[in-house]
Amino acid sequence: MSADPWVHKSKVGENYAKGIAACPELRLVGSFEVTMTVMSLRIEERVAFAIERLMRSDDAWRSLVRDMVERWPDEPPLELGFALVSAASAIESSFTKSSPVRDAAMQGYRLAALISMDVYAMELLGMPCKKARDLIAYWDIDPFFARL
């Protein structure tokens, strides 16, 4: 058994251990970096989807959260919020402050904040909120996203 606490009895752990054995310099990459890389790859599609919708000249952003919930119903709802913040940050860092496209970034931040508010309200009400699809039940109570 490896002395590295990140290595465990999973395929990821096995592959990590094999990589360390083959290339000891990889030990410099810690579990945090590995986790962040896996998370980045996992949400890359969501971020690209959000960027595309936020930057359109029509009102495509209005259905963005509903469409994300429909497309990724089994993901944690805050992961969708994270994707929106990542998309907004990417837009913000790619354009000058005077660019009108920067408004799209602000819209992404607002939508992410509203998702987090909905999740918090769901927790207070004792509603399930582990999956994005759980938001739909909350929108029966607070129909902001349902009507947006």
LUMTI-739490 format. One line per field, with one value per atom (N, C-alpha, C): atom name; residue in three letters; y, z, x. Coordinates in Angstrom, 3 decimals. Layout:
# residues N
atome c(CA/...)
residu c(ala/...)
Y c(Y/...)
Z c(Z/...)
X c(X/...)
This chain:
# residues 148
atome c(N/CA/C/N/CA/C/N/CA/C/N/CA/C/N/CA/C/N/CA/C/N/CA/C/N/CA/C/N/CA/C/N/CA/C/N/CA/C/N/CA/C/N/CA/C/N/CA/C/N/CA/C/N/CA/C/N/CA/C/N/CA/C/N/CA/C/N/CA/C/N/CA/C/N/CA/C/N/CA/C/N/CA/C/N/CA/C/N/CA/C/N/CA/C/N/CA/C/N/CA/C/N/CA/C/N/CA/C/N/CA/C/N/CA/C/N/CA/C/N/CA/C/N/CA/C/N/CA/C/N/CA/C/N/CA/C/N/CA/C/N/CA/C/N/CA/C/N/CA/C/N/CA/C/N/CA/C/N/CA/C/N/CA/C/N/CA/C/N/CA/C/N/CA/C/N/CA/C/N/CA/C/N/CA/C/N/CA/C/N/CA/C/N/CA/C/N/CA/C/N/CA/C/N/CA/C/N/CA/C/N/CA/C/N/CA/C/N/CA/C/N/CA/C/N/CA/C/N/CA/C/N/CA/C/N/CA/C/N/CA/C/N/CA/C/N/CA/C/N/CA/C/N/CA/C/N/CA/C/N/CA/C/N/CA/C/N/CA/C/N/CA/C/N/CA/C/N/CA/C/N/CA/C/N/CA/C/N/CA/C/N/CA/C/N/CA/C/N/CA/C/N/CA/C/N/CA/C/N/CA/C/N/CA/C/N/CA/C/N/CA/C/N/CA/C/N/CA/C/N/CA/C/N/CA/C/N/CA/C/N/CA/C/N/CA/C/N/CA/C/N/CA/C/N/CA/C/N/CA/C/N/CA/C/N/CA/C/N/CA/C/N/CA/C/N/CA/C/N/CA/C/N/CA/C/N/CA/C/N/CA/C/N/CA/C/N/CA/C/N/CA/C/N/CA/C/N/CA/C/N/CA/C/N/CA/C/N/CA/C/N/CA/C/N/CA/C/N/CA/C/N/CA/C/N/CA/C/N/CA/C/N/CA/C/N/CA/C/N/CA/C/N/CA/C/N/CA/C/N/CA/C/N/CA/C/N/CA/C/N/CA/C/N/CA/C/N/CA/C/N/CA/C/N/CA/C/N/CA/C/N/CA/C/N/CA/C/N/CA/C/N/CA/C/N/CA/C/N/CA/C/N/CA/C/N/CA/C)
residu c(met/met/met/ser/ser/ser/ala/ala/ala/asp/asp/asp/pro/pro/pro/trp/trp/trp/val/val/val/his/his/his/lys/lys/lys/ser/ser/ser/lys/lys/lys/val/val/val/gly/gly/gly/glu/glu/glu/asn/asn/asn/tyr/tyr/tyr/ala/ala/ala/lys/lys/lys/gly/gly/gly/ile/ile/ile/ala/ala/ala/ala/ala/ala/cys/cys/cys/pro/pro/pro/glu/glu/glu/leu/leu/leu/arg/arg/arg/leu/leu/leu/val/val/val/gly/gly/gly/ser/ser/ser/phe/phe/phe/glu/glu/glu/val/val/val/thr/thr/thr/met/met/met/thr/thr/thr/val/val/val/met/met/met/ser/ser/ser/leu/leu/leu/arg/arg/arg/ile/ile/ile/glu/glu/glu/glu/glu/glu/arg/arg/arg/val/val/val/ala/ala/ala/phe/phe/phe/ala/ala/ala/ile/ile/ile/glu/glu/glu/arg/arg/arg/leu/leu/leu/met/met/met/arg/arg/arg/ser/ser/ser/asp/asp/asp/asp/asp/asp/ala/ala/ala/trp/trp/trp/arg/arg/arg/ser/ser/ser/leu/leu/leu/val/val/val/arg/arg/arg/asp/asp/asp/met/met/met/val/val/val/glu/glu/glu/arg/arg/arg/trp/trp/trp/pro/pro/pro/asp/asp/asp/glu/glu/glu/pro/pro/pro/pro/pro/pro/leu/leu/leu/glu/glu/glu/leu/leu/leu/gly/gly/gly/phe/phe/phe/ala/ala/ala/leu/leu/leu/val/val/val/ser/ser/ser/ala/ala/ala/ala/ala/ala/ser/ser/ser/ala/ala/ala/ile/ile/ile/glu/glu/glu/ser/ser/ser/ser/ser/ser/phe/phe/phe/thr/thr/thr/lys/lys/lys/ser/ser/ser/ser/ser/ser/pro/pro/pro/val/val/val/arg/arg/arg/asp/asp/asp/ala/ala/ala/ala/ala/ala/met/met/met/gln/gln/gln/gly/gly/gly/tyr/tyr/tyr/arg/arg/arg/leu/leu/leu/ala/ala/ala/ala/ala/ala/leu/leu/leu/ile/ile/ile/ser/ser/ser/met/met/met/asp/asp/asp/val/val/val/tyr/tyr/tyr/ala/ala/ala/met/met/met/glu/glu/glu/leu/leu/leu/leu/leu/leu/gly/gly/gly/met/met/met/pro/pro/pro/cys/cys/cys/lys/lys/lys/lys/lys/lys/ala/ala/ala/arg/arg/arg/asp/asp/asp/leu/leu/leu/ile/ile/ile/ala/ala/ala/tyr/tyr/tyr/trp/trp/trp/asp/asp/asp/ile/ile/ile/asp/asp/asp/pro/pro/pro/phe/phe/phe/phe/phe/phe/ala/ala/ala/arg/arg/arg/leu/leu/leu)
Y c(-1.185/0.000/1.239/2.232/3.458/4.312/5.054/5.983/7.252/7.456/8.646/8.470/9.357/9.178/9.283/9.870/10.023/8.714/7.827/6.551/5.645/5.183/4.316/3.195/2.405/1.216/1.529/2.546/2.852/2.854/2.888/2.959/4.229/5.349/6.608/6.459/5.894/5.690/4.764/3.686/2.746/3.434/4.184/4.873/5.919/6.609/7.606/6.925/5.801/5.070/4.576/4.065/3.602/4.767/5.905/7.092/7.554/7.523/7.919/6.948/5.651/4.661/4.864/5.185/5.362/6.697/7.694/9.037/9.719/9.543/10.077/11.588/12.324/13.774/14.123/13.189/13.439/13.616/13.142/13.289/14.769/15.636/17.073/17.552/16.803/17.135/16.512/17.331/16.834/16.470/15.941/15.528/16.715/17.899/19.081/19.374/19.348/19.628/18.585/17.321/16.251/16.458/16.750/16.982/18.156/19.252/20.433/20.128/19.326/18.967/18.122/17.143/16.300/17.143/18.041/18.897/19.807/20.341/21.221/20.492/19.279/18.500/18.170/17.918/17.531/18.648/19.884/20.975/21.760/21.375/22.118/22.301/21.247/21.331/22.305/22.292/23.192/24.651/24.900/26.257/26.763/25.939/26.327/26.607/25.766/25.958/27.301/27.592/28.846/30.055/29.981/31.101/31.383/30.327/30.511/31.180/30.729/31.286/32.704/32.962/34.300/35.336/34.942/35.902/36.112/35.362/35.573/36.928/37.498/38.833/38.810/37.641/37.551/37.310/36.915/36.669/35.211/34.535/33.112/32.872/33.875/33.716/33.454/33.901/33.760/32.297/31.423/30.004/29.195/29.855/29.150/28.196/28.639/27.765/26.604/26.878/25.788/24.776/25.275/24.388/23.573/24.172/23.438/22.341/22.641/21.631/20.491/20.824/19.790/18.941/19.582/18.895/18.062/18.548/17.854/17.672/16.916/16.805/16.112/15.270/14.508/15.169/16.324/17.032/17.816/18.052/18.897/20.302/20.906/22.230/23.293/23.200/24.197/24.018/22.833/22.649/23.464/23.572/24.422/25.885/26.262/27.621/27.871/26.867/26.977/27.164/26.427/26.559/27.959/28.517/29.878/30.908/30.749/31.665/31.531/30.311/30.086/30.721/30.574/31.183/32.704/33.259/34.713/35.231/34.510/34.911/34.873/33.842/33.730/34.882/35.232/36.355/37.648/37.840/39.055/39.251/38.176/38.293/38.381/38.109/38.112/39.430/40.301/41.541/42.737/43.876/45.095/45.538/46.367/46.832/47.622/48.254/49.056/48.232/46.954/46.107/45.813/45.930/45.593/44.118/43.269/41.836/41.571/42.490/42.303/42.234/42.780/42.646/41.175/40.364/38.929/38.285/38.746/38.208/38.529/39.746/40.126/39.278/38.989/38.149/36.744/36.217/34.894/34.868/35.908/35.995/36.066/36.839/36.956/35.610/34.900/33.602/32.615/32.625/31.733/32.073/33.358/33.777/33.324/33.420/33.006/31.500/30.726/29.275/28.984/29.655/29.392/29.803/30.871/31.278/30.225/29.679/28.640/27.400/26.997/25.819/26.069/27.254/27.577/27.559/28.126/28.113/26.678/25.848/24.447/23.746/24.025/23.428/23.881/25.170/25.682/25.038/24.739/24.124/22.609/22.041/20.590/19.842/20.547/19.917/19.233/18.157/17.553/18.548/18.615/19.549/19.006/17.701/17.068/17.020/17.119/17.039/18.272/18.629/19.814/19.678/18.471/18.286/18.651/18.625/18.989/20.458/21.270/22.690/22.869/21.974/22.099/22.121/21.288/21.279/22.606/23.173/24.460/25.571/25.472/26.499/26.509/25.452/25.488/26.459/26.604/27.511/28.920/29.028/30.304/30.217/30.680/30.437/31.395/32.054/33.019/32.398/31.280/30.665/30.059/29.562/28.980/30.033/31.279/32.351/33.182/33.079/33.935/33.711)
Z c(0.000/0.000/0.000/-0.749/-0.880/0.384/0.659/1.788/1.443/0.188/-0.254/0.129/0.943/1.401/0.290/-0.841/-1.917/-2.646/-2.609/-3.305/-2.498/-3.121/-2.448/-3.394/-3.013/-3.777/-4.917/-5.685/-6.847/-8.078/-9.233/-10.480/-10.518/-10.059/-10.040/-9.165/-7.988/-7.085/-7.667/-8.309/-8.937/-10.042/-10.883/-11.984/-11.464/-10.409/-9.795/-9.277/-8.596/-8.053/-9.168/-10.259/-11.396/-12.019/-12.125/-12.689/-11.838/-10.518/-9.600/-9.725/-9.831/-9.952/-11.256/-12.330/-13.623/-13.728/-13.029/-13.143/-11.772/-10.926/-9.558/-9.479/-10.554/-10.540/-10.402/-10.774/-10.655/-9.201/-8.264/-6.863/-6.507/-7.297/-7.070/-7.280/-8.096/-8.324/-7.190/-6.368/-5.217/-5.546/-4.578/-4.787/-5.104/-4.570/-4.880/-6.377/-6.956/-8.375/-9.218/-8.806/-9.531/-9.449/-8.267/-8.091/-8.935/-8.925/-9.703/-11.194/-11.658/-13.072/-13.460/-12.645/-12.918/-12.926/-11.950/-11.882/-13.102/-13.526/-14.691/-15.940/-16.129/-17.292/-17.231/-16.037/-15.835/-16.204/-15.927/-16.183/-17.453/-18.158/-19.357/-20.329/-20.564/-21.487/-20.972/-19.671/-19.082/-19.214/-18.988/-19.083/-20.525/-21.483/-22.894/-23.278/-22.806/-23.061/-22.495/-21.269/-20.633/-21.346/-21.723/-22.443/-23.734/-24.465/-25.740/-25.534/-24.537/-24.294/-23.733/-22.853/-22.271/-23.307/-24.280/-25.238/-26.466/-26.579/-27.721/-27.607/-28.745/-28.739/-28.426/-28.503/-28.151/-26.643/-26.213/-24.785/-24.394/-25.021/-24.741/-23.286/-22.622/-21.216/-20.328/-20.755/-19.907/-19.601/-20.542/-20.305/-19.948/-19.771/-19.559/-18.371/-17.227/-16.044/-16.247/-16.774/-17.053/-18.013/-19.050/-20.040/-19.447/-18.554/-17.892/-16.998/-16.286/-15.428/-16.284/-17.419/-18.309/-18.915/-19.240/-19.898/-18.931/-17.685/-16.687/-15.397/-15.434/-14.277/-13.057/-13.259/-12.145/-11.487/-12.005/-11.420/-10.191/-9.264/-8.115/-8.610/-8.079/-8.576/-8.415/-7.361/-7.188/-8.209/-8.803/-9.873/-11.102/-11.331/-12.422/-12.116/-10.853/-10.444/-10.638/-10.316/-10.508/-11.988/-12.854/-14.298/-14.769/-14.218/-14.595/-14.142/-12.936/-12.448/-13.301/-13.648/-14.498/-15.871/-16.430/-17.732/-17.642/-16.598/-16.414/-16.244/-15.484/-15.269/-16.569/-17.383/-18.668/-19.592/-19.619/-20.448/-19.940/-18.642/-18.023/-18.294/-18.222/-18.408/-19.873/-20.783/-22.206/-22.909/-22.246/-22.890/-22.006/-22.636/-21.881/-21.096/-20.098/-19.246/-20.019/-21.107/-21.876/-22.883/-23.033/-23.994/-23.523/-24.434/-24.056/-23.727/-24.177/-23.888/-22.403/-21.698/-20.253/-19.502/-20.082/-19.457/-19.353/-20.309/-20.274/-19.045/-18.683/-17.486/-16.243/-16.153/-14.993/-14.917/-16.071/-16.095/-15.593/-15.970/-15.494/-13.991/-13.450/-11.989/-11.290/-11.848/-11.238/-11.222/-12.359/-12.428/-11.430/-11.299/-10.336/-8.911/-8.607/-7.268/-6.999/-7.993/-7.818/-7.621/-8.313/-8.084/-6.634/-6.146/-4.765/-3.773/-4.070/-3.190/-3.184/-4.347/-4.427/-3.637/-3.769/-3.040/-1.533/-1.098/0.331/0.820/0.040/0.415/0.483/-0.446/-0.440/0.823/1.219/2.451/3.657/3.705/4.824/4.891/3.720/3.655/3.809/3.909/4.037/2.738/1.618/0.312/-0.161/-0.918/-1.501/-2.454/-2.415/-3.321/-3.707/-3.888/-4.253/-5.760/-6.519/-7.977/-8.596/-9.758/-10.448/-10.674/-10.966/-11.220/-10.007/-8.805/-7.600/-7.613/-8.385/-8.482/-9.057/-9.930/-10.587/-9.560/-8.538/-7.486/-6.735/-6.500/-5.809/-6.679/-7.979/-8.866/-8.902/-8.389/-8.213/-7.090/-6.111/-4.986/-5.347/-5.903/-6.323/-7.815/-8.629/-10.082/-10.861/-10.215/-10.934/-12.181/-12.025/-13.162/-14.139/-13.621/-14.487/-15.425/-14.956/-15.765/-16.519/-16.154/-16.733/-18.220)
X c(0.847/0.000/0.886/0.501/1.289/1.193/2.255/2.252/1.483/1.220/0.484/-0.991/-1.557/-2.942/-3.970/-3.587/-4.557/-4.801/-3.822/-3.942/-4.870/-5.896/-6.867/-7.270/-8.241/-8.607/-9.574/-9.283/-10.104/-9.212/-9.834/-9.073/-8.241/-8.808/-8.070/-6.836/-7.011/-5.885/-4.841/-5.303/-4.363/-3.578/-4.279/-3.603/-2.633/-3.018/-2.140/-0.868/-1.025/0.125/1.042/0.460/1.264/2.017/1.359/2.003/3.170/3.003/4.072/5.251/4.947/6.018/6.792/6.086/6.735/7.468/6.960/7.535/7.457/8.456/8.417/8.204/8.528/8.314/6.834/5.956/4.520/4.088/4.896/4.549/4.407/5.029/4.913/3.485/2.736/1.336/0.536/-0.055/-0.797/-2.221/-2.902/-4.291/-5.185/-4.855/-5.665/-5.622/-4.414/-4.276/-4.997/-4.887/-5.569/-7.079/-7.575/-9.006/-9.475/-8.726/-9.106/-9.092/-8.140/-8.080/-9.288/-9.610/-10.777/-12.040/-12.179/-13.353/-13.426/-12.287/-12.259/-12.721/-12.228/-12.642/-14.123/-14.602/-15.998/-16.971/-16.598/-17.542/-17.239/-16.197/-15.803/-16.972/-17.728/-18.869/-19.920/-20.168/-21.162/-20.731/-19.444/-18.914/-19.038/-18.653/-18.753/-20.207/-21.116/-22.545/-23.006/-22.607/-23.012/-22.412/-21.144/-20.518/-21.274/-21.558/-22.265/-23.620/-24.354/-25.687/-25.633/-24.686/-24.568/-24.147/-23.346/-22.818/-23.700/-24.769/-25.670/-26.341/-26.681/-27.279/-28.775/-29.393/-30.811/-30.956/-32.112/-32.360/-32.146/-31.196/-30.942/-30.565/-30.020/-29.625/-30.833/-32.018/-33.214/-33.547/-33.356/-33.673/-32.427/-31.293/-30.029/-30.073/-30.531/-30.542/-31.513/-32.683/-33.643/-33.036/-32.373/-31.772/-30.624/-29.852/-28.767/-29.338/-30.411/-31.052/-31.588/-32.184/-32.717/-31.590/-30.495/-29.374/-28.538/-28.386/-27.570/-28.373/-29.469/-30.367/-29.766/-28.764/-28.201/-26.998/-26.593/-25.449/-25.893/-24.985/-25.334/-25.689/-26.721/-27.129/-26.047/-25.261/-24.203/-23.080/-22.977/-22.004/-22.419/-23.721/-24.193/-23.874/-24.039/-23.670/-22.184/-21.370/-19.927/-19.604/-20.293/-20.076/-20.447/-21.516/-21.915/-20.887/-20.365/-19.325/-18.072/-17.702/-16.531/-16.722/-17.910/-18.209/-18.145/-18.742/-18.739/-17.318/-16.516/-15.129/-14.332/-14.575/-13.877/-14.252/-15.520/-15.978/-15.349/-15.410/-14.900/-13.403/-12.650/-11.202/-10.794/-11.720/-11.397/-11.707/-12.445/-12.862/-12.530/-12.327/-12.029/-13.253/-12.996/-14.093/-15.139/-14.744/-15.696/-16.503/-16.181/-16.878/-18.307/-19.268/-20.654/-20.840/-19.923/-20.011/-19.826/-19.185/-18.980/-20.307/-21.372/-22.695/-23.096/-22.654/-22.948/-22.324/-21.132/-20.475/-21.303/-21.775/-22.589/-23.862/-24.453/-25.655/-25.333/-24.173/-23.760/-23.575/-22.943/-22.773/-24.131/-25.050/-26.394/-27.120/-27.068/-27.745/-27.145/-25.825/-25.169/-25.593/-25.671/-26.099/-27.531/-28.387/-29.785/-29.908/-29.082/-29.088/-28.702/-27.670/-27.239/-28.323/-29.038/-30.145/-31.253/-31.552/-32.581/-32.157/-30.908/-30.423/-30.503/-30.117/-30.189/-31.638/-32.547/-33.959/-34.486/-34.072/-34.491/-34.010/-32.769/-32.239/-33.055/-33.394/-34.187/-35.568/-36.117/-37.443/-37.408/-36.204/-36.076/-36.329/-36.212/-36.438/-35.156/-35.292/-34.089/-33.429/-32.108/-31.407/-30.034/-29.971/-28.701/-28.484/-29.562/-29.468/-30.119/-29.616/-30.150/-31.655/-32.117/-33.553/-34.410/-33.824/-34.566/-34.993/-34.292/-34.656/-36.053/-36.473/-37.772/-38.895/-38.814/-39.837/-39.849/-38.672/-38.616/-39.209/-39.035/-39.561/-41.087/-41.719/-43.183/-43.539/-42.641/-42.851/-42.406/-41.214/-40.649/-40.389/-41.332/-41.266/-40.360/-39.407/-38.566/-37.936/-37.217/-36.553/-37.573/-38.671/-39.694/-40.296/-40.352/-40.930/-39.904/-38.639/-37.597/-37.465)
